[in-house]
Amino acid sequence: MSKSKQLRYYLLVLALFLLPVLKMQAADGTTPLREIPSKEAIANMTDEQKSARLEEIKTRVAEIKAMDRSMLTKEDRKALRKELKEMRREARTVSGVYISVGALIIIILLLIIIL
């Protein structure tokens, strides 16, 4: 076997082993689609910026709900779920924390019992 044929053979074998590994790293999805702003950044936002961001989140959720997800691969569905979770977390941070009426009644009853 000549040196050039041997080199081609080694490159082919190397490519066959490295391509699946590189593809797995690319499909890992560890890079977020959009960074969630920190609490400090959200605190510095104006009310208009907060409402605009909430509208962006609402339109994106509507787009995802309107999608035909039956044709998506497992990785794509997983990425959509992750995106929805991140958007839900960001929306909670932007809009603030609200206590429901039932939770408020339970808290008041617990305070009365304890005190």
N, CA, C and O atoms as a Tinker XYZ file with bonds, in Angstrom:
   460  protein
     1  N      0.834000   -1.170000    0.000000    73     2
     2  CA     0.000000    0.000000    0.000000    64     1     3
     3  C      0.887000    1.245000    0.000000    63     2     4     5
     4  O      1.836000    1.346000    0.778000    81     3
     5  N      0.566000    2.180000   -0.876000    73     3     6
     6  CA     1.381000    3.380000   -0.942000    64     5     7
     7  C      0.993000    4.331000    0.197000    63     6     8     9
     8  O     -0.053000    4.191000    0.830000    81     7
     9  N      1.868000    5.286000    0.425000    73     7    10
    10  CA     1.651000    6.229000    1.528000    64     9    11
    11  C      0.372000    7.039000    1.334000    63    10    12    13
    12  O     -0.346000    7.287000    2.303000    81    11
    13  N      0.075000    7.455000    0.109000    73    11    14
    14  CA    -1.117000    8.269000   -0.120000    64    13    15
    15  C     -2.395000    7.458000    0.089000    63    14    16    17
    16  O     -3.375000    7.984000    0.618000    81    15
    17  N     -2.401000    6.194000   -0.314000    73    15    18
    18  CA    -3.566000    5.347000   -0.091000    64    17    19
    19  C     -3.746000    5.068000    1.399000    63    18    20    21
    20  O     -4.866000    5.030000    1.908000    81    19
    21  N     -2.638000    4.876000    2.076000    73    19    22
    22  CA    -2.692000    4.630000    3.514000    64    21    23
    23  C     -3.238000    5.871000    4.244000    63    22    24    25
    24  O     -4.042000    5.752000    5.169000    81    23
    25  N     -2.799000    7.033000    3.826000    73    23    26
    26  CA    -3.273000    8.273000    4.432000    64    25    27
    27  C     -4.768000    8.463000    4.186000    63    26    28    29
    28  O     -5.500000    8.860000    5.092000    81    27
    29  N     -5.226000    8.180000    2.958000    73    27    30
    30  CA    -6.652000    8.274000    2.647000    64    29    31
    31  C     -7.459000    7.312000    3.510000    63    30    32    33
    32  O     -8.532000    7.662000    4.000000    81    31
    33  N     -6.955000    6.129000    3.690000    73    31    34
    34  CA    -7.638000    5.122000    4.501000    64    33    35
    35  C     -7.767000    5.607000    5.945000    63    34    36    37
    36  O     -8.845000    5.500000    6.531000    81    35
    37  N     -6.696000    6.135000    6.527000    73    35    38
    38  CA    -6.734000    6.627000    7.904000    64    37    39
    39  C     -7.682000    7.820000    8.040000    63    38    40    41
    40  O     -8.402000    7.932000    9.032000    81    39
    41  N     -7.681000    8.701000    7.054000    73    39    42
    42  CA    -8.588000    9.844000    7.102000    64    41    43
    43  C    -10.050000    9.407000    7.006000    63    42    44    45
    44  O    -10.917000    9.974000    7.671000    81    43
    45  N    -10.317000    8.405000    6.182000    73    43    46
    46  CA   -11.676000    7.889000    6.052000    64    45    47
    47  C    -12.141000    7.257000    7.361000    63    46    48    49
    48  O    -13.265000    7.495000    7.804000    81    47
    49  N    -11.291000    6.463000    7.972000    73    47    50
    50  CA   -11.632000    5.825000    9.248000    64    49    51
    51  C    -11.829000    6.885000   10.331000    63    50    52    53
    52  O    -12.766000    6.800000   11.125000    81    51
    53  N    -10.974000    7.849000   10.358000    73    51    54
    54  CA   -11.084000    8.927000   11.339000    64    53    55
    55  C    -12.388000    9.708000   11.141000    63    54    56    57
    56  O    -13.066000   10.047000   12.112000    81    55
    57  N    -12.731000    9.988000    9.898000    73    55    58
    58  CA   -13.964000   10.717000    9.612000    64    57    59
    59  C    -15.190000    9.897000   10.009000    63    58    60    61
    60  O    -16.163000   10.450000   10.522000    81    59
    61  N    -15.152000    8.595000    9.779000    73    59    62
    62  CA   -16.283000    7.748000   10.137000    64    61    63
    63  C    -16.507000    7.704000   11.647000    63    62    64    65
    64  O    -17.646000    7.582000   12.097000    81    63
    65  N    -15.456000    7.801000   12.419000    73    63    66
    66  CA   -15.600000    7.781000   13.869000    64    65    67
    67  C    -15.890000    9.161000   14.461000    63    66    68    69
    68  O    -16.570000    9.263000   15.482000    81    67
    69  N    -15.388000   10.207000   13.839000    73    67    70
    70  CA   -15.562000   11.544000   14.403000    64    69    71
    71  C    -16.879000   12.205000   14.019000    63    70    72    73
    72  O    -17.415000   12.987000   14.805000    81    71
    73  N    -17.411000   11.919000   12.847000    73    71    74
    74  CA   -18.636000   12.581000   12.417000    64    73    75
    75  C    -19.818000   12.315000   13.358000    63    74    76    77
    76  O    -20.518000   13.265000   13.710000    81    75
    77  N    -20.074000   11.079000   13.779000    73    75    78
    78  CA   -21.187000   10.876000   14.716000    64    77    79
    79  C    -20.969000   11.588000   16.051000    63    78    80    81
    80  O    -21.926000   12.076000   16.652000    81    79
    81  N    -19.738000   11.651000   16.514000    73    79    82
    82  CA   -19.457000   12.328000   17.777000    64    81    83
    83  C    -19.718000   13.819000   17.636000    63    82    84    85
    84  O    -20.316000   14.425000   18.526000    81    83
    85  N    -19.284000   14.417000   16.544000    73    83    86
    86  CA   -19.515000   15.840000   16.324000    64    85    87
    87  C    -20.993000   16.134000   16.164000    63    86    88    89
    88  O    -21.471000   17.171000   16.625000    81    87
    89  N    -21.726000   15.236000   15.515000    73    87    90
    90  CA   -23.160000   15.432000   15.344000    64    89    91
    91  C    -23.872000   15.364000   16.687000    63    90    92    93
    92  O    -24.814000   16.124000   16.915000    81    91
    93  N    -23.450000   14.478000   17.578000    73    91    94
    94  CA   -24.068000   14.383000   18.902000    64    93    95
    95  C    -23.829000   15.659000   19.699000    63    94    96    97
    96  O    -24.725000   16.112000   20.410000    81    95
    97  N    -22.668000   16.233000   19.599000    73    95    98
    98  CA   -22.386000   17.459000   20.327000    64    97    99
    99  C    -23.209000   18.617000   19.777000    63    98   100   101
   100  O    -23.639000   19.484000   20.538000    81    99
   101  N    -23.431000   18.641000   18.482000    73    99   102
   102  CA   -24.206000   19.717000   17.885000    64   101   103
   103  C    -25.676000   19.603000   18.260000    63   102   104   105
   104  O    -26.346000   20.624000   18.418000    81   103
   105  N    -26.196000   18.384000   18.407000    73   103   106
   106  CA   -27.599000   18.177000   18.737000    64   105   107
   107  C    -27.846000   18.150000   20.236000    63   106   108   109
   108  O    -28.963000   17.882000   20.678000    81   107
   109  N    -26.814000   18.424000   21.017000    73   107   110
   110  CA   -26.940000   18.361000   22.472000    64   109   111
   111  C    -27.938000   19.374000   22.984000    63   110   112   113
   112  O    -28.700000   19.069000   23.901000    81   111
   113  N    -27.959000   20.563000   22.426000    73   111   114
   114  CA   -28.898000   21.590000   22.834000    64   113   115
   115  C    -28.527000   22.276000   24.135000    63   114   116   117
   116  O    -29.394000   22.838000   24.805000    81   115
   117  N    -27.256000   22.240000   24.505000    73   115   118
   118  CA   -26.861000   22.867000   25.754000    64   117   119
   119  C    -26.802000   24.375000   25.634000    63   118   120   121
   120  O    -26.856000   25.076000   26.645000    81   119
   121  N    -26.695000   24.883000   24.436000    73   119   122
   122  CA   -26.682000   26.330000   24.283000    64   121   123
   123  C    -28.121000   26.830000   24.283000    63   122   124   125
   124  O    -28.926000   26.369000   23.473000    81   123
   125  N    -28.460000   27.747000   25.157000    73   123   126
   126  CA   -29.834000   28.218000   25.217000    64   125   127
   127  C    -30.186000   29.043000   23.987000    63   126   128   129
   128  O    -29.327000   29.688000   23.386000    81   127
   129  N    -31.456000   29.010000   23.627000    73   127   130
   130  CA   -31.897000   29.781000   22.477000    64   129   131
   131  C    -31.855000   31.271000   22.771000    63   130   132   133
   132  O    -31.532000   32.078000   21.899000    81   131
   133  N    -32.184000   31.628000   24.003000    73   131   134
   134  CA   -32.170000   33.027000   24.401000    64   133   135
   135  C    -31.809000   33.067000   25.877000    63   134   136   137
   136  O    -32.343000   32.300000   26.678000    81   135
   137  N    -30.922000   33.945000   26.222000    73   135   138
   138  CA   -30.517000   34.069000   27.618000    64   137   139
   139  C    -31.626000   34.724000   28.427000    63   138   140   141
   140  O    -32.228000   35.705000   27.990000    81   139
   141  N    -31.891000   34.183000   29.597000    73   139   142
   142  CA   -32.869000   34.781000   30.498000    64   141   143
   143  C    -32.183000   35.932000   31.209000    63   142   144   145
   144  O    -31.111000   35.752000   31.788000    81   143
   145  N    -32.787000   37.118000   31.175000    73   143   146
   146  CA   -32.146000   38.240000   31.844000    64   145   147
   147  C    -32.119000   38.020000   33.355000    63   146   148   149
   148  O    -32.991000   37.352000   33.912000    81   147
   149  N    -31.122000   38.582000   34.001000    73   147   150
   150  CA   -31.002000   38.433000   35.447000    64   149   151
   151  C    -32.067000   39.275000   36.137000    63   150   152   153
   152  O    -32.705000   40.127000   35.520000    81   151
   153  N    -32.244000   39.016000   37.433000    73   151   154
   154  CA   -33.248000   39.751000   38.195000    64   153   155
   155  C    -32.911000   41.239000   38.251000    63   154   156   157
   156  O    -33.800000   42.089000   38.263000    81   155
   157  N    -31.618000   41.537000   38.286000    73   155   158
   158  CA   -31.205000   42.939000   38.308000    64   157   159
   159  C    -31.554000   43.632000   36.992000    63   158   160   161
   160  O    -32.005000   44.777000   36.983000    81   159
   161  N    -31.341000   42.931000   35.891000    73   159   162
   162  CA   -31.658000   43.502000   34.585000    64   161   163
   163  C    -33.162000   43.720000   34.450000    63   162   164   165
   164  O    -33.602000   44.722000   33.886000    81   163
   165  N    -33.947000   42.779000   34.968000    73   163   166
   166  CA   -35.402000   42.927000   34.912000    64   165   167
   167  C    -35.856000   44.060000   35.813000    63   166   168   169
   168  O    -36.784000   44.792000   35.470000    81   167
   169  N    -35.208000   44.214000   36.969000    73   167   170
   170  CA   -35.566000   45.301000   37.877000    64   169   171
   171  C    -35.272000   46.659000   37.244000    63   170   172   173
   172  O    -35.948000   47.640000   37.554000    81   171
   173  N    -34.283000   46.731000   36.372000    73   171   174
   174  CA   -33.925000   47.997000   35.718000    64   173   175
   175  C    -34.767000   48.281000   34.481000    63   174   176   177
   176  O    -34.659000   49.359000   33.895000    81   175
   177  N    -35.606000   47.324000   34.074000    73   175   178
   178  CA   -36.459000   47.527000   32.906000    64   177   179
   179  C    -37.589000   48.494000   33.243000    63   178   180   181
   180  O    -38.076000   48.543000   34.372000    81   179
   181  N    -37.985000   49.249000   32.247000    73   179   182
   182  CA   -39.146000   50.112000   32.427000    64   181   183
   183  C    -40.414000   49.268000   32.253000    63   182   184   185
   184  O    -40.356000   48.132000   31.782000    81   183
   185  N    -41.551000   49.839000   32.640000    73   183   186
   186  CA   -42.813000   49.106000   32.510000    64   185   187
   187  C    -43.120000   48.796000   31.046000    63   186   188   189
   188  O    -43.676000   47.743000   30.733000    81   187
   189  N    -42.759000   49.707000   30.159000    73   187   190
   190  CA   -43.005000   49.481000   28.735000    64   189   191
   191  C    -42.161000   48.312000   28.217000    63   190   192   193
   192  O    -42.642000   47.489000   27.437000    81   191
   193  N    -40.900000   48.248000   28.658000    73   191   194
   194  CA   -40.030000   47.147000   28.236000    64   193   195
   195  C    -40.553000   45.822000   28.771000    63   194   196   197
   196  O    -40.533000   44.816000   28.061000    81   195
   197  N    -41.022000   45.811000   30.017000    73   195   198
   198  CA   -41.562000   44.583000   30.602000    64   197   199
   199  C    -42.799000   44.120000   29.847000    63   198   200   201
   200  O    -42.933000   42.937000   29.533000    81   199
   201  N    -43.700000   45.047000   29.556000    73   199   202
   202  CA   -44.919000   44.661000   28.840000    64   201   203
   203  C    -44.600000   44.219000   27.415000    63   202   204   205
   204  O    -45.248000   43.314000   26.888000    81   203
   205  N    -43.603000   44.853000   26.784000    73   203   206
   206  CA   -43.209000   44.443000   25.430000    64   205   207
   207  C    -42.624000   43.036000   25.448000    63   206   208   209
   208  O    -42.908000   42.231000   24.561000    81   207
   209  N    -41.806000   42.737000   26.461000    73   207   210
   210  CA   -41.220000   41.390000   26.559000    64   209   211
   211  C    -42.298000   40.353000   26.828000    63   210   212   213
   212  O    -42.249000   39.257000   26.269000    81   211
   213  N    -43.278000   40.679000   27.679000    73   211   214
   214  CA   -44.372000   39.748000   27.932000    64   213   215
   215  C    -45.184000   39.493000   26.670000    63   214   216   217
   216  O    -45.632000   38.369000   26.442000    81   215
   217  N    -45.381000   40.517000   25.849000    73   215   218
   218  CA   -46.093000   40.334000   24.584000    64   217   219
   219  C    -45.300000   39.438000   23.632000    63   218   220   221
   220  O    -45.879000   38.601000   22.939000    81   219
   221  N    -43.968000   39.611000   23.597000    73   219   222
   222  CA   -43.122000   38.741000   22.771000    64   221   223
   223  C    -43.265000   37.288000   23.216000    63   222   224   225
   224  O    -43.366000   36.383000   22.387000    81   223
   225  N    -43.274000   37.073000   24.536000    73   223   226
   226  CA   -43.406000   35.713000   25.066000    64   225   227
   227  C    -44.766000   35.142000   24.684000    63   226   228   229
   228  O    -44.861000   33.983000   24.279000    81   227
   229  N    -45.829000   35.955000   24.810000    73   227   230
   230  CA   -47.171000   35.478000   24.475000    64   229   231
   231  C    -47.283000   35.104000   22.997000    63   230   232   233
   232  O    -47.890000   34.087000   22.660000    81   231
   233  N    -46.697000   35.924000   22.109000    73   231   234
   234  CA   -46.780000   35.608000   20.678000    64   233   235
   235  C    -45.989000   34.347000   20.349000    63   234   236   237
   236  O    -46.415000   33.545000   19.518000    81   235
   237  N    -44.835000   34.169000   21.002000    73   235   238
   238  CA   -44.040000   32.960000   20.746000    64   237   239
   239  C    -44.776000   31.718000   21.233000    63   238   240   241
   240  O    -44.750000   30.685000   20.565000    81   239
   241  N    -45.436000   31.806000   22.399000    73   239   242
   242  CA   -46.206000   30.671000   22.913000    64   241   243
   243  C    -47.354000   30.359000   21.969000    63   242   244   245
   244  O    -47.649000   29.189000   21.725000    81   243
   245  N    -48.008000   31.384000   21.435000    73   243   246
   246  CA   -49.088000   31.167000   20.472000    64   245   247
   247  C    -48.558000   30.492000   19.204000    63   246   248   249
   248  O    -49.226000   29.622000   18.644000    81   247
   249  N    -47.365000   30.885000   18.748000    73   247   250
   250  CA   -46.757000   30.246000   17.574000    64   249   251
   251  C    -46.481000   28.771000   17.844000    63   250   252   253
   252  O    -46.725000   27.920000   16.988000    81   251
   253  N    -45.978000   28.475000   19.028000    73   251   254
   254  CA   -45.656000   27.087000   19.364000    64   253   255
   255  C    -46.922000   26.255000   19.456000    63   254   256   257
   256  O    -46.948000   25.109000   19.007000    81   255
   257  N    -47.989000   26.832000   20.045000    73   255   258
   258  CA   -49.256000   26.103000   20.141000    64   257   259
   259  C    -49.857000   25.840000   18.774000    63   258   260   261
   260  O    -50.514000   24.818000   18.575000    81   259
   261  N    -49.643000   26.745000   17.829000    73   259   262
   262  CA   -50.200000   26.596000   16.486000    64   261   263
   263  C    -49.384000   25.635000   15.614000    63   262   264   265
   264  O    -49.836000   25.245000   14.537000    81   263
   265  N    -48.196000   25.256000   16.068000    73   263   266
   266  CA   -47.325000   24.375000   15.288000    64   265   267
   267  C    -47.905000   22.974000   15.165000    63   266   268   269
   268  O    -48.660000   22.515000   16.023000    81   267
   269  N    -47.532000   22.304000   14.072000    73   267   270
   270  CA   -47.835000   20.886000   13.928000    64   269   271
   271  C    -46.639000   20.119000   14.476000    63   270   272   273
   272  O    -45.647000   19.913000   13.777000    81   271
   273  N    -46.742000   19.701000   15.727000    73   271   274
   274  CA   -45.606000   19.077000   16.402000    64   273   275
   275  C    -45.472000   17.589000   16.084000    63   274   276   277
   276  O    -44.520000   16.950000   16.532000    81   275
   277  N    -46.404000   17.032000   15.324000    73   275   278
   278  CA   -46.329000   15.609000   15.015000    64   277   279
   279  C    -45.170000   15.285000   14.074000    63   278   280   281
   280  O    -44.683000   14.154000   14.058000    81   279
   281  N    -44.736000   16.247000   13.308000    73   279   282
   282  CA   -43.651000   16.002000   12.358000    64   281   283
   283  C    -42.280000   16.311000   12.934000    63   282   284   285
   284  O    -41.272000   16.103000   12.258000    81   283
   285  N    -42.215000   16.806000   14.173000    73   283   286
   286  CA   -40.941000   17.161000   14.775000    64   285   287
   287  C    -40.226000   15.921000   15.308000    63   286   288   289
   288  O    -40.856000   14.924000   15.660000    81   287
   289  N    -38.916000   16.006000   15.357000    73   287   290
   290  CA   -38.134000   14.922000   15.933000    64   289   291
   291  C    -38.179000   15.038000   17.455000    63   290   292   293
   292  O    -38.652000   16.031000   18.007000    81   291
   293  N    -37.684000   14.016000   18.104000    73   291   294
   294  CA   -37.677000   14.003000   19.566000    64   293   295
   295  C    -36.841000   15.151000   20.119000    63   294   296   297
   296  O    -37.215000   15.774000   21.113000    81   295
   297  N    -35.716000   15.427000   19.478000    73   295   298
   298  CA   -34.842000   16.505000   19.933000    64   297   299
   299  C    -35.512000   17.866000   19.772000    63   298   300   301
   300  O    -35.362000   18.746000   20.620000    81   299
   301  N    -36.262000   18.034000   18.664000    73   299   302
   302  CA   -36.947000   19.301000   18.437000    64   301   303
   303  C    -38.042000   19.525000   19.479000    63   302   304   305
   304  O    -38.206000   20.632000   19.993000    81   303
   305  N    -38.793000   18.456000   19.786000    73   303   306
   306  CA   -39.831000   18.584000   20.814000    64   305   307
   307  C    -39.210000   18.897000   22.167000    63   306   308   309
   308  O    -39.760000   19.684000   22.938000    81   307
   309  N    -38.069000   18.285000   22.458000    73   307   310
   310  CA   -37.382000   18.553000   23.717000    64   309   311
   311  C    -36.914000   20.003000   23.773000    63   310   312   313
   312  O    -37.014000   20.648000   24.817000    81   311
   313  N    -36.407000   20.514000   22.667000    73   311   314
   314  CA   -35.957000   21.911000   22.611000    64   313   315
   315  C    -37.138000   22.863000   22.795000    63   314   316   317
   316  O    -36.999000   23.897000   23.449000    81   315
   317  N    -38.305000   22.525000   22.225000    73   315   318
   318  CA   -39.486000   23.368000   22.406000    64   317   319
   319  C    -39.936000   23.383000   23.865000    63   318   320   321
   320  O    -40.288000   24.434000   24.400000    81   319
   321  N    -39.921000   22.208000   24.508000    73   319   322
   322  CA   -40.296000   22.153000   25.927000    64   321   323
   323  C    -39.351000   22.999000   26.765000    63   322   324   325
   324  O    -39.781000   23.721000   27.666000    81   323
   325  N    -38.066000   22.905000   26.463000    73   323   326
   326  CA   -37.076000   23.690000   27.204000    64   325   327
   327  C    -37.303000   25.179000   26.985000    63   326   328   329
   328  O    -37.217000   25.967000   27.927000    81   327
   329  N    -37.590000   25.567000   25.749000    73   327   330
   330  CA   -37.851000   26.972000   25.455000    64   329   331
   331  C    -39.091000   27.465000   26.204000    63   330   332   333
   332  O    -39.094000   28.576000   26.734000    81   331
   333  N    -40.141000   26.642000   26.249000    73   331   334
   334  CA   -41.354000   27.037000   26.960000    64   333   335
   335  C    -41.099000   27.184000   28.456000    63   334   336   337
   336  O    -41.616000   28.106000   29.085000    81   335
   337  N    -40.305000   26.280000   29.029000    73   335   338
   338  CA   -39.982000   26.379000   30.447000    64   337   339
   339  C    -39.195000   27.652000   30.745000    63   338   340   341
   340  O    -39.452000   28.330000   31.739000    81   339
   341  N    -38.236000   27.972000   29.880000    73   339   342
   342  CA   -37.439000   29.190000   30.074000    64   341   343
   343  C    -38.306000   30.434000   29.950000    63   342   344   345
   344  O    -38.142000   31.386000   30.713000    81   343
   345  N    -39.233000   30.431000   28.988000    73   343   346
   346  CA   -40.110000   31.582000   28.824000    64   345   347
   347  C    -41.058000   31.717000   30.017000    63   346   348   349
   348  O    -41.340000   32.833000   30.453000    81   347
   349  N    -41.556000   30.597000   30.552000    73   347   350
   350  CA   -42.414000   30.647000   31.723000    64   349   351
   351  C    -41.658000   31.224000   32.916000    63   350   352   353
   352  O    -42.192000   32.047000   33.660000    81   351
   353  N    -40.413000   30.786000   33.092000    73   351   354
   354  CA   -39.587000   31.292000   34.188000    64   353   355
   355  C    -39.333000   32.796000   34.032000    63   354   356   357
   356  O    -39.395000   33.551000   35.002000    81   355
   357  N    -39.049000   33.214000   32.804000    73   355   358
   358  CA   -38.808000   34.633000   32.563000    64   357   359
   359  C    -40.079000   35.448000   32.774000    63   358   360   361
   360  O    -40.022000   36.544000   33.332000    81   359
   361  N    -41.226000   34.930000   32.335000    73   359   362
   362  CA   -42.485000   35.659000   32.514000    64   361   363
   363  C    -42.816000   35.821000   33.988000    63   362   364   365
   364  O    -43.316000   36.867000   34.403000    81   363
   365  N    -42.542000   34.801000   34.777000    73   363   366
   366  CA   -42.776000   34.914000   36.213000    64   365   367
   367  C    -41.875000   35.976000   36.827000    63   366   368   369
   368  O    -42.302000   36.737000   37.695000    81   367
   369  N    -40.640000   36.024000   36.377000    73   367   370
   370  CA   -39.693000   37.003000   36.902000    64   369   371
   371  C    -40.090000   38.416000   36.496000    63   370   372   373
   372  O    -39.992000   39.344000   37.299000    81   371
   373  N    -40.535000   38.585000   35.264000    73   371   374
   374  CA   -40.903000   39.906000   34.766000    64   373   375
   375  C    -42.187000   40.398000   35.420000    63   374   376   377
   376  O    -42.271000   41.554000   35.833000    81   375
   377  N    -43.182000   39.530000   35.517000    73   375   378
   378  CA   -44.486000   39.975000   36.007000    64   377   379
   379  C    -44.558000   40.028000   37.522000    63   378   380   381
   380  O    -45.444000   40.688000   38.064000    81   379
   381  N    -43.669000   39.365000   38.211000    73   379   382
   382  CA   -43.695000   39.385000   39.672000    64   381   383
   383  C    -44.399000   38.159000   40.223000    63   382   384   385
   384  O    -44.864000   37.300000   39.473000    81   383
   385  N    -44.471000   38.091000   41.533000    73   383   386
   386  CA   -45.082000   36.948000   42.197000    64   385   387
   387  C    -46.442000   37.371000   42.723000    63   386   388   389
   388  O    -46.571000   38.397000   43.390000    81   387
   389  N    -47.449000   36.574000   42.419000    73   387   390
   390  CA   -48.792000   36.837000   42.894000    64   389   391
   391  C    -49.244000   35.678000   43.767000    63   390   392   393
   392  O    -48.947000   34.518000   43.483000    81   391
   393  N    -49.963000   36.004000   44.827000    73   391   394
   394  CA   -50.488000   34.986000   45.734000    64   393   395
   395  C    -51.971000   34.840000   45.438000    63   394   396   397
   396  O    -52.702000   35.828000   45.371000    81   395
   397  N    -52.407000   33.603000   45.263000    73   395   398
   398  CA   -53.822000   33.372000   44.999000    64   397   399
   399  C    -54.630000   33.614000   46.266000    63   398   400   401
   400  O    -54.077000   33.692000   47.362000    81   399
   401  N    -55.934000   33.731000   46.106000    73   399   402
   402  CA   -56.819000   33.999000   47.234000    64   401   403
   403  C    -56.783000   32.832000   48.213000    63   402   404   405
   404  O    -56.756000   33.039000   49.426000    81   403
   405  N    -56.781000   31.610000   47.693000    73   403   406
   406  CA   -56.738000   30.431000   48.559000    64   405   407
   407  C    -55.459000   30.381000   49.377000    63   406   408   409
   408  O    -55.488000   30.072000   50.568000    81   407
   409  N    -54.342000   30.684000   48.741000    73   407   410
   410  CA   -53.067000   30.688000   49.461000    64   409   411
   411  C    -53.046000   31.777000   50.514000    63   410   412   413
   412  O    -52.494000   31.584000   51.597000    81   411
   413  N    -53.639000   32.917000   50.210000    73   411   414
   414  CA   -53.698000   34.016000   51.171000    64   413   415
   415  C    -54.534000   33.627000   52.393000    63   414   416   417
   416  O    -54.154000   33.935000   53.523000    81   415
   417  N    -55.654000   32.961000   52.179000    73   415   418
   418  CA   -56.497000   32.506000   53.295000    64   417   419
   419  C    -55.749000   31.504000   54.161000    63   418   420   421
   420  O    -55.815000   31.574000   55.388000    81   419
   421  N    -55.037000   30.570000   53.534000    73   419   422
   422  CA   -54.269000   29.571000   54.294000    64   421   423
   423  C    -53.185000   30.244000   55.116000    63   422   424   425
   424  O    -52.968000   29.874000   56.270000    81   423
   425  N    -52.503000   31.220000   54.546000    73   423   426
   426  CA   -51.447000   31.935000   55.279000    64   425   427
   427  C    -52.030000   32.673000   56.478000    63   426   428   429
   428  O    -51.455000   32.651000   57.567000    81   427
   429  N    -53.167000   33.323000   56.276000    73   427   430
   430  CA   -53.804000   34.050000   57.385000    64   429   431
   431  C    -54.230000   33.084000   58.483000    63   430   432   433
   432  O    -54.023000   33.360000   59.665000    81   431
   433  N    -54.824000   31.952000   58.105000    73   431   434
   434  CA   -55.229000   30.956000   59.102000    64   433   435
   435  C    -54.031000   30.409000   59.868000    63   434   436   437
   436  O    -54.106000   30.232000   61.084000    81   435
   437  N    -52.942000   30.143000   59.182000    73   435   438
   438  CA   -51.734000   29.665000   59.864000    64   437   439
   439  C    -51.190000   30.706000   60.836000    63   438   440   441
   440  O    -50.760000   30.367000   61.939000    81   439
   441  N    -51.209000   31.970000   60.427000    73   439   442
   442  CA   -50.744000   33.026000   61.325000    64   441   443
   443  C    -51.640000   33.150000   62.556000    63   442   444   445
   444  O    -51.149000   33.378000   63.661000    81   443
   445  N    -52.945000   33.003000   62.370000    73   443   446
   446  CA   -53.865000   33.066000   63.514000    64   445   447
   447  C    -53.620000   31.907000   64.467000    63   446   448   449
   448  O    -53.634000   32.085000   65.685000    81   447
   449  N    -53.397000   30.717000   63.914000    73   447   450
   450  CA   -53.166000   29.529000   64.757000    64   449   451
   451  C    -51.832000   29.665000   65.509000    63   450   452   453
   452  O    -51.757000   29.359000   66.699000    81   451
   453  N    -50.811000   30.111000   64.832000    73   451   454
   454  CA   -49.488000   30.213000   65.449000    64   453   455
   455  C    -49.462000   31.314000   66.511000    63   454   456   457
   456  O    -48.891000   31.128000   67.586000    81   455
   457  N    -50.067000   32.436000   66.219000    73   455   458
   458  CA   -50.017000   33.564000   67.155000    64   457   459
   459  C    -51.180000   33.433000   68.107000    63   458   460
   460  O    -51.350000   34.271000   68.992000    81   459
